[in-house]
């Protein structure tokens, strides 16, 4: 009899409390799951996941890629050393001055349908050149290659460079560099002035080879086949 009285006095209220709590938790969980399903259905209706291309490649040059590419471009221009070279001659003791800021490319419509330039290379180049960038104050070129800011017109820029550096032989402006989707080709616009050659504007298309293994995997290993694509 004492046990029955103790049960109703102490234990029964506790059981009722936990029973009620369990019912409330069950109702809350059901509402939560219902809201989650409603939210998921809403997302699925607003987004067509079948239209999302998860394999789309994002092509972007890293800092080290840009440094290597601009080094090779400036080296290639500087090493045009004889009269028969299209951009030469620049002697080893003379200075090549480059614009410290990239330039907007010219004649881009002329290269759109060029058979030598793939669609992905053209599109990336166009997007990359929506704004200009500051170039490095120096590159690993075996020769005196110096940056300078100033005139936008290249002939006036040459006169400015000549006043500052008496050994300046030629000046060059470079655009931002575009790359194709598999990082095998690069493209840059070049405007170049040499007193014996005059003002020349063209595109360089380059072959790019990357490291496929080791600590430098993915980084540029070799740049070759500098092909001039002239502008009309």
HELIX and SHEET records of a PDB file:
HELIX    1   1 UNK A    2  UNK A    6  1                                   5    
HELIX    2   2 UNK A    7  UNK A   11  3                                   5    
HELIX    3   3 UNK A   12  UNK A   46  1                                  35    
HELIX    4   4 UNK A   49  UNK A   51  5                                   3    
HELIX    5   5 UNK A   63  UNK A   78  1                                  16    
HELIX    6   6 UNK A  108  UNK A  111  5                                   4    
HELIX    7   7 UNK A  119  UNK A  128  1                                  10    
HELIX    8   8 UNK A  154  UNK A  164  1                                  11    
SHEET    1   A 5 UNK A 145  UNK A 148  0                                        
SHEET    2   A 5 UNK A  95  UNK A  99  1                                        
SHEET    3   A 5 UNK A 168  UNK A 174  1                                        
SHEET    4   A 5 UNK A 185  UNK A 194 -1                                        
SHEET    5   A 5 UNK A 178  UNK A 179 -1                                        
SHEET    1   B 6 UNK A 145  UNK A 148  0                                        
SHEET    2   B 6 UNK A  95  UNK A  99  1                                        
SHEET    3   B 6 UNK A 168  UNK A 174  1                                        
SHEET    4   B 6 UNK A 185  UNK A 194 -1                                        
SHEET    5   B 6 UNK A 198  UNK A 210 -1                                        
SHEET    6   B 6 UNK A 220  UNK A 230 -1                                        
END                                                                             
